[in-house]
Amino acid sequence: MENSMNQVENPYNSINKKDIEATNNKHRNRMDQIRQARADHF
């Protein structure tokens, strides 16, 4: 069951992996900026 699910997801993941990573990096950078702003504020 788990293997068949992975086989379904793999093509999608391989196509969009770079886009997903780029989006994750953007979110991570944004969270770091917010964290830094809060640290500066308090």
PDBQT receptor file of N, H, CA, C and O in Angstrom, charges set to zero:
ATOM      1  N   MET A   1       0.844  -1.213   0.000  1.00  0.00    +0.000 N 
ATOM      2  CA  MET A   1       0.000   0.000   0.000  1.00  0.00    +0.000 C 
ATOM      3  C   MET A   1       0.876   1.259   0.000  1.00  0.00    +0.000 C 
ATOM      4  O   MET A   1       0.683   2.167  -0.808  1.00  0.00    +0.000 OA
ATOM      5  N   GLU A   2       1.820   1.289   0.904  1.00  0.00    +0.000 N 
ATOM      6  H   GLU A   2       1.977   0.551   1.560  1.00  0.00    +0.000 HD
ATOM      7  CA  GLU A   2       2.675   2.473   0.982  1.00  0.00    +0.000 C 
ATOM      8  C   GLU A   2       3.498   2.648  -0.296  1.00  0.00    +0.000 C 
ATOM      9  O   GLU A   2       3.664   3.762  -0.793  1.00  0.00    +0.000 OA
ATOM     10  N   ASN A   3       4.011   1.529  -0.822  1.00  0.00    +0.000 N 
ATOM     11  H   ASN A   3       3.876   0.624  -0.419  1.00  0.00    +0.000 HD
ATOM     12  CA  ASN A   3       4.815   1.594  -2.047  1.00  0.00    +0.000 C 
ATOM     13  C   ASN A   3       4.006   2.126  -3.221  1.00  0.00    +0.000 C 
ATOM     14  O   ASN A   3       4.500   2.941  -3.999  1.00  0.00    +0.000 OA
ATOM     15  N   SER A   4       2.763   1.667  -3.354  1.00  0.00    +0.000 N 
ATOM     16  H   SER A   4       2.361   1.004  -2.722  1.00  0.00    +0.000 HD
ATOM     17  CA  SER A   4       1.954   2.122  -4.482  1.00  0.00    +0.000 C 
ATOM     18  C   SER A   4       1.655   3.613  -4.356  1.00  0.00    +0.000 C 
ATOM     19  O   SER A   4       1.607   4.321  -5.362  1.00  0.00    +0.000 OA
ATOM     20  N   MET A   5       1.455   4.089  -3.146  1.00  0.00    +0.000 N 
ATOM     21  H   MET A   5       1.493   3.514  -2.329  1.00  0.00    +0.000 HD
ATOM     22  CA  MET A   5       1.236   5.519  -2.947  1.00  0.00    +0.000 C 
ATOM     23  C   MET A   5       2.482   6.298  -3.358  1.00  0.00    +0.000 C 
ATOM     24  O   MET A   5       2.380   7.328  -4.025  1.00  0.00    +0.000 OA
ATOM     25  N   ASN A   6       3.648   5.812  -2.966  1.00  0.00    +0.000 N 
ATOM     26  H   ASN A   6       3.731   4.975  -2.425  1.00  0.00    +0.000 HD
ATOM     27  CA  ASN A   6       4.894   6.488  -3.320  1.00  0.00    +0.000 C 
ATOM     28  C   ASN A   6       5.079   6.529  -4.841  1.00  0.00    +0.000 C 
ATOM     29  O   ASN A   6       5.537   7.534  -5.384  1.00  0.00    +0.000 OA
ATOM     30  N   GLN A   7       4.725   5.447  -5.519  1.00  0.00    +0.000 N 
ATOM     31  H   GLN A   7       4.353   4.631  -5.077  1.00  0.00    +0.000 HD
ATOM     32  CA  GLN A   7       4.866   5.418  -6.974  1.00  0.00    +0.000 C 
ATOM     33  C   GLN A   7       3.964   6.462  -7.624  1.00  0.00    +0.000 C 
ATOM     34  O   GLN A   7       4.340   7.061  -8.631  1.00  0.00    +0.000 OA
ATOM     35  N   VAL A   8       2.800   6.682  -7.069  1.00  0.00    +0.000 N 
ATOM     36  H   VAL A   8       2.495   6.196  -6.251  1.00  0.00    +0.000 HD
ATOM     37  CA  VAL A   8       1.899   7.694  -7.615  1.00  0.00    +0.000 C 
ATOM     38  C   VAL A   8       2.484   9.087  -7.398  1.00  0.00    +0.000 C 
ATOM     39  O   VAL A   8       2.392   9.943  -8.278  1.00  0.00    +0.000 OA
ATOM     40  N   GLU A   9       3.083   9.318  -6.230  1.00  0.00    +0.000 N 
ATOM     41  H   GLU A   9       3.158   8.623  -5.515  1.00  0.00    +0.000 HD
ATOM     42  CA  GLU A   9       3.560  10.651  -5.890  1.00  0.00    +0.000 C 
ATOM     43  C   GLU A   9       4.899  10.993  -6.545  1.00  0.00    +0.000 C 
ATOM     44  O   GLU A   9       5.184  12.164  -6.796  1.00  0.00    +0.000 OA
ATOM     45  N   ASN A  10       5.713   9.987  -6.820  1.00  0.00    +0.000 N 
ATOM     46  H   ASN A  10       5.482   9.036  -6.616  1.00  0.00    +0.000 HD
ATOM     47  CA  ASN A  10       7.074  10.250  -7.297  1.00  0.00    +0.000 C 
ATOM     48  C   ASN A  10       7.152  11.121  -8.549  1.00  0.00    +0.000 C 
ATOM     49  O   ASN A  10       7.941  12.066  -8.564  1.00  0.00    +0.000 OA
ATOM     50  N   PRO A  11       6.370  10.850  -9.606  1.00  0.00    +0.000 N 
ATOM     51  CA  PRO A  11       6.475  11.708 -10.802  1.00  0.00    +0.000 C 
ATOM     52  C   PRO A  11       6.180  13.173 -10.472  1.00  0.00    +0.000 C 
ATOM     53  O   PRO A  11       6.883  14.072 -10.933  1.00  0.00    +0.000 OA
ATOM     54  N   TYR A  12       5.149  13.403  -9.682  1.00  0.00    +0.000 N 
ATOM     55  H   TYR A  12       4.578  12.673  -9.308  1.00  0.00    +0.000 HD
ATOM     56  CA  TYR A  12       4.798  14.769  -9.281  1.00  0.00    +0.000 C 
ATOM     57  C   TYR A  12       5.946  15.396  -8.509  1.00  0.00    +0.000 C 
ATOM     58  O   TYR A  12       6.325  16.539  -8.766  1.00  0.00    +0.000 OA
ATOM     59  N   ASN A  13       6.500  14.643  -7.560  1.00  0.00    +0.000 N 
ATOM     60  H   ASN A  13       6.193  13.715  -7.352  1.00  0.00    +0.000 HD
ATOM     61  CA  ASN A  13       7.576  15.175  -6.729  1.00  0.00    +0.000 C 
ATOM     62  C   ASN A  13       8.813  15.495  -7.555  1.00  0.00    +0.000 C 
ATOM     63  O   ASN A  13       9.437  16.538  -7.360  1.00  0.00    +0.000 OA
ATOM     64  N   SER A  14       9.173  14.603  -8.479  1.00  0.00    +0.000 N 
ATOM     65  H   SER A  14       8.666  13.756  -8.637  1.00  0.00    +0.000 HD
ATOM     66  CA  SER A  14      10.395  14.819  -9.249  1.00  0.00    +0.000 C 
ATOM     67  C   SER A  14      10.238  16.028 -10.167  1.00  0.00    +0.000 C 
ATOM     68  O   SER A  14      11.198  16.771 -10.373  1.00  0.00    +0.000 OA
ATOM     69  N   ILE A  15       9.048  16.237 -10.721  1.00  0.00    +0.000 N 
ATOM     70  H   ILE A  15       8.268  15.634 -10.554  1.00  0.00    +0.000 HD
ATOM     71  CA  ILE A  15       8.810  17.380 -11.603  1.00  0.00    +0.000 C 
ATOM     72  C   ILE A  15       8.865  18.691 -10.812  1.00  0.00    +0.000 C 
ATOM     73  O   ILE A  15       9.427  19.684 -11.272  1.00  0.00    +0.000 OA
ATOM     74  N   ASN A  16       8.276  18.675  -9.621  1.00  0.00    +0.000 N 
ATOM     75  H   ASN A  16       7.819  17.868  -9.247  1.00  0.00    +0.000 HD
ATOM     76  CA  ASN A  16       8.094  19.930  -8.879  1.00  0.00    +0.000 C 
ATOM     77  C   ASN A  16       9.071  20.108  -7.725  1.00  0.00    +0.000 C 
ATOM     78  O   ASN A  16       8.963  21.062  -6.954  1.00  0.00    +0.000 OA
ATOM     79  N   LYS A  17      10.039  19.176  -7.608  1.00  0.00    +0.000 N 
ATOM     80  H   LYS A  17      10.127  18.402  -8.234  1.00  0.00    +0.000 HD
ATOM     81  CA  LYS A  17      10.935  19.215  -6.450  1.00  0.00    +0.000 C 
ATOM     82  C   LYS A  17      11.663  20.558  -6.347  1.00  0.00    +0.000 C 
ATOM     83  O   LYS A  17      11.756  21.136  -5.264  1.00  0.00    +0.000 OA
ATOM     84  N   LYS A  18      12.181  21.055  -7.484  1.00  0.00    +0.000 N 
ATOM     85  H   LYS A  18      12.106  20.585  -8.364  1.00  0.00    +0.000 HD
ATOM     86  CA  LYS A  18      12.920  22.312  -7.446  1.00  0.00    +0.000 C 
ATOM     87  C   LYS A  18      11.996  23.467  -7.070  1.00  0.00    +0.000 C 
ATOM     88  O   LYS A  18      12.378  24.342  -6.293  1.00  0.00    +0.000 OA
ATOM     89  N   ASP A  19      10.771  23.470  -7.624  1.00  0.00    +0.000 N 
ATOM     90  H   ASP A  19      10.461  22.759  -8.255  1.00  0.00    +0.000 HD
ATOM     91  CA  ASP A  19       9.814  24.525  -7.289  1.00  0.00    +0.000 C 
ATOM     92  C   ASP A  19       9.465  24.479  -5.814  1.00  0.00    +0.000 C 
ATOM     93  O   ASP A  19       9.386  25.513  -5.150  1.00  0.00    +0.000 OA
ATOM     94  N   ILE A  20       9.254  23.254  -5.298  1.00  0.00    +0.000 N 
ATOM     95  H   ILE A  20       9.319  22.414  -5.837  1.00  0.00    +0.000 HD
ATOM     96  CA  ILE A  20       8.908  23.101  -3.882  1.00  0.00    +0.000 C 
ATOM     97  C   ILE A  20      10.057  23.587  -3.011  1.00  0.00    +0.000 C 
ATOM     98  O   ILE A  20       9.839  24.294  -2.027  1.00  0.00    +0.000 OA
ATOM     99  N   GLU A  21      11.284  23.208  -3.372  1.00  0.00    +0.000 N 
ATOM    100  H   GLU A  21      11.460  22.634  -4.171  1.00  0.00    +0.000 HD
ATOM    101  CA  GLU A  21      12.444  23.628  -2.585  1.00  0.00    +0.000 C 
ATOM    102  C   GLU A  21      12.587  25.144  -2.610  1.00  0.00    +0.000 C 
ATOM    103  O   GLU A  21      12.882  25.757  -1.584  1.00  0.00    +0.000 OA
ATOM    104  N   ALA A  22      12.379  25.754  -3.775  1.00  0.00    +0.000 N 
ATOM    105  H   ALA A  22      12.139  25.256  -4.609  1.00  0.00    +0.000 HD
ATOM    106  CA  ALA A  22      12.482  27.208  -3.887  1.00  0.00    +0.000 C 
ATOM    107  C   ALA A  22      11.431  27.882  -3.006  1.00  0.00    +0.000 C 
ATOM    108  O   ALA A  22      11.723  28.860  -2.318  1.00  0.00    +0.000 OA
ATOM    109  N   THR A  23      10.202  27.351  -3.032  1.00  0.00    +0.000 N 
ATOM    110  H   THR A  23       9.964  26.556  -3.590  1.00  0.00    +0.000 HD
ATOM    111  CA  THR A  23       9.130  27.904  -2.205  1.00  0.00    +0.000 C 
ATOM    112  C   THR A  23       9.461  27.748  -0.732  1.00  0.00    +0.000 C 
ATOM    113  O   THR A  23       9.275  28.678   0.053  1.00  0.00    +0.000 OA
ATOM    114  N   ASN A  24       9.954  26.563  -0.352  1.00  0.00    +0.000 N 
ATOM    115  H   ASN A  24      10.105  25.808  -0.990  1.00  0.00    +0.000 HD
ATOM    116  CA  ASN A  24      10.322  26.340   1.041  1.00  0.00    +0.000 C 
ATOM    117  C   ASN A  24      11.405  27.311   1.475  1.00  0.00    +0.000 C 
ATOM    118  O   ASN A  24      11.367  27.831   2.590  1.00  0.00    +0.000 OA
ATOM    119  N   ASN A  25      12.382  27.560   0.591  1.00  0.00    +0.000 N 
ATOM    120  H   ASN A  25      12.413  27.137  -0.315  1.00  0.00    +0.000 HD
ATOM    121  CA  ASN A  25      13.447  28.497   0.928  1.00  0.00    +0.000 C 
ATOM    122  C   ASN A  25      12.900  29.902   1.112  1.00  0.00    +0.000 C 
ATOM    123  O   ASN A  25      13.336  30.626   2.007  1.00  0.00    +0.000 OA
ATOM    124  N   LYS A  26      11.945  30.296   0.269  1.00  0.00    +0.000 N 
ATOM    125  H   LYS A  26      11.591  29.708  -0.458  1.00  0.00    +0.000 HD
ATOM    126  CA  LYS A  26      11.330  31.619   0.412  1.00  0.00    +0.000 C 
ATOM    127  C   LYS A  26      10.639  31.735   1.763  1.00  0.00    +0.000 C 
ATOM    128  O   LYS A  26      10.805  32.722   2.480  1.00  0.00    +0.000 OA
ATOM    129  N   HIS A  27       9.849  30.696   2.099  1.00  0.00    +0.000 N 
ATOM    130  H   HIS A  27       9.714  29.895   1.516  1.00  0.00    +0.000 HD
ATOM    131  CA  HIS A  27       9.141  30.723   3.381  1.00  0.00    +0.000 C 
ATOM    132  C   HIS A  27      10.135  30.756   4.537  1.00  0.00    +0.000 C 
ATOM    133  O   HIS A  27       9.938  31.473   5.518  1.00  0.00    +0.000 OA
ATOM    134  N   ARG A  28      11.215  29.964   4.410  1.00  0.00    +0.000 N 
ATOM    135  H   ARG A  28      11.375  29.382   3.613  1.00  0.00    +0.000 HD
ATOM    136  CA  ARG A  28      12.215  29.918   5.485  1.00  0.00    +0.000 C 
ATOM    137  C   ARG A  28      12.858  31.287   5.651  1.00  0.00    +0.000 C 
ATOM    138  O   ARG A  28      13.047  31.756   6.774  1.00  0.00    +0.000 OA
ATOM    139  N   ASN A  29      13.196  31.933   4.526  1.00  0.00    +0.000 N 
ATOM    140  H   ASN A  29      13.042  31.552   3.615  1.00  0.00    +0.000 HD
ATOM    141  CA  ASN A  29      13.815  33.259   4.589  1.00  0.00    +0.000 C 
ATOM    142  C   ASN A  29      12.855  34.267   5.214  1.00  0.00    +0.000 C 
ATOM    143  O   ASN A  29      13.262  35.113   6.011  1.00  0.00    +0.000 OA
ATOM    144  N   ARG A  30      11.571  34.167   4.843  1.00  0.00    +0.000 N 
ATOM    145  H   ARG A  30      11.241  33.480   4.196  1.00  0.00    +0.000 HD
ATOM    146  CA  ARG A  30      10.565  35.077   5.379  1.00  0.00    +0.000 C 
ATOM    147  C   ARG A  30      10.432  34.891   6.893  1.00  0.00    +0.000 C 
ATOM    148  O   ARG A  30      10.363  35.866   7.642  1.00  0.00    +0.000 OA
ATOM    149  N   MET A  31      10.398  33.635   7.332  1.00  0.00    +0.000 N 
ATOM    150  H   MET A  31      10.454  32.843   6.724  1.00  0.00    +0.000 HD
ATOM    151  CA  MET A  31      10.296  33.364   8.770  1.00  0.00    +0.000 C 
ATOM    152  C   MET A  31      11.522  33.897   9.506  1.00  0.00    +0.000 C 
ATOM    153  O   MET A  31      11.406  34.425  10.612  1.00  0.00    +0.000 OA
ATOM    154  N   ASP A  32      12.697  33.758   8.891  1.00  0.00    +0.000 N 
ATOM    155  H   ASP A  32      12.792  33.329   7.992  1.00  0.00    +0.000 HD
ATOM    156  CA  ASP A  32      13.920  34.278   9.508  1.00  0.00    +0.000 C 
ATOM    157  C   ASP A  32      13.843  35.800   9.627  1.00  0.00    +0.000 C 
ATOM    158  O   ASP A  32      14.254  36.365  10.641  1.00  0.00    +0.000 OA
ATOM    159  N   GLN A  33      13.318  36.463   8.599  1.00  0.00    +0.000 N 
ATOM    160  H   GLN A  33      12.984  36.004   7.775  1.00  0.00    +0.000 HD
ATOM    161  CA  GLN A  33      13.181  37.921   8.634  1.00  0.00    +0.000 C 
ATOM    162  C   GLN A  33      12.232  38.338   9.754  1.00  0.00    +0.000 C 
ATOM    163  O   GLN A  33      12.509  39.278  10.498  1.00  0.00    +0.000 OA
ATOM    164  N   ILE A  34      11.102  37.624   9.866  1.00  0.00    +0.000 N 
ATOM    165  H   ILE A  34      10.877  36.860   9.262  1.00  0.00    +0.000 HD
ATOM    166  CA  ILE A  34      10.120  37.948  10.917  1.00  0.00    +0.000 C 
ATOM    167  C   ILE A  34      10.751  37.739  12.290  1.00  0.00    +0.000 C 
ATOM    168  O   ILE A  34      10.603  38.564  13.192  1.00  0.00    +0.000 OA
ATOM    169  N   ARG A  35      11.459  36.614  12.429  1.00  0.00    +0.000 N 
ATOM    170  H   ARG A  35      11.579  35.944  11.697  1.00  0.00    +0.000 HD
ATOM    171  CA  ARG A  35      12.098  36.313  13.711  1.00  0.00    +0.000 C 
ATOM    172  C   ARG A  35      13.100  37.402  14.072  1.00  0.00    +0.000 C 
ATOM    173  O   ARG A  35      13.165  37.843  15.220  1.00  0.00    +0.000 OA
ATOM    174  N   GLN A  36      13.881  37.834  13.079  1.00  0.00    +0.000 N 
ATOM    175  H   GLN A  36      13.828  37.476  12.147  1.00  0.00    +0.000 HD
ATOM    176  CA  GLN A  36      14.891  38.867  13.320  1.00  0.00    +0.000 C 
ATOM    177  C   GLN A  36      14.225  40.192  13.673  1.00  0.00    +0.000 C 
ATOM    178  O   GLN A  36      14.696  40.910  14.555  1.00  0.00    +0.000 OA
ATOM    179  N   ALA A  37      13.135  40.516  12.992  1.00  0.00    +0.000 N 
ATOM    180  H   ALA A  37      12.752  39.932  12.276  1.00  0.00    +0.000 HD
ATOM    181  CA  ALA A  37      12.423  41.764  13.264  1.00  0.00    +0.000 C 
ATOM    182  C   ALA A  37      11.870  41.750  14.693  1.00  0.00    +0.000 C 
ATOM    183  O   ALA A  37      11.942  42.753  15.404  1.00  0.00    +0.000 OA
ATOM    184  N   ARG A  38      11.317  40.603  15.106  1.00  0.00    +0.000 N 
ATOM    185  H   ARG A  38      11.258  39.788  14.528  1.00  0.00    +0.000 HD
ATOM    186  CA  ARG A  38      10.812  40.497  16.472  1.00  0.00    +0.000 C 
ATOM    187  C   ARG A  38      11.946  40.642  17.483  1.00  0.00    +0.000 C 
ATOM    188  O   ARG A  38      11.790  41.299  18.512  1.00  0.00    +0.000 OA
ATOM    189  N   ALA A  39      13.089  40.024  17.180  1.00  0.00    +0.000 N 
ATOM    190  H   ALA A  39      13.216  39.490  16.344  1.00  0.00    +0.000 HD
ATOM    191  CA  ALA A  39      14.247  40.109  18.082  1.00  0.00    +0.000 C 
ATOM    192  C   ALA A  39      14.699  41.568  18.202  1.00  0.00    +0.000 C 
ATOM    193  O   ALA A  39      15.036  42.028  19.293  1.00  0.00    +0.000 OA
ATOM    194  N   ASP A  40      14.706  42.285  17.088  1.00  0.00    +0.000 N 
ATOM    195  H   ASP A  40      14.432  41.911  16.202  1.00  0.00    +0.000 HD
ATOM    196  CA  ASP A  40      15.097  43.693  17.103  1.00  0.00    +0.000 C 
ATOM    197  C   ASP A  40      14.071  44.519  17.873  1.00  0.00    +0.000 C 
ATOM    198  O   ASP A  40      14.428  45.457  18.585  1.00  0.00    +0.000 OA
ATOM    199  N   HIS A  41      12.799  44.167  17.726  1.00  0.00    +0.000 N 
ATOM    200  H   HIS A  41      12.509  43.404  17.147  1.00  0.00    +0.000 HD
ATOM    201  CA  HIS A  41      11.726  44.943  18.338  1.00  0.00    +0.000 C 
ATOM    202  C   HIS A  41      11.714  44.791  19.855  1.00  0.00    +0.000 C 
ATOM    203  O   HIS A  41      11.505  45.754  20.592  1.00  0.00    +0.000 OA
ATOM    204  N   PHE A  42      11.943  43.558  20.303  1.00  0.00    +0.000 N 
ATOM    205  H   PHE A  42      12.113  42.776  19.704  1.00  0.00    +0.000 HD
ATOM    206  CA  PHE A  42      11.935  43.299  21.760  1.00  0.00    +0.000 C 
ATOM    207  C   PHE A  42      13.374  43.199  22.267  1.00  0.00    +0.000 C 
ATOM    208  O   PHE A  42      13.595  42.985  23.459  1.00  0.00    +0.000 OA
TER     209      PHE A  42
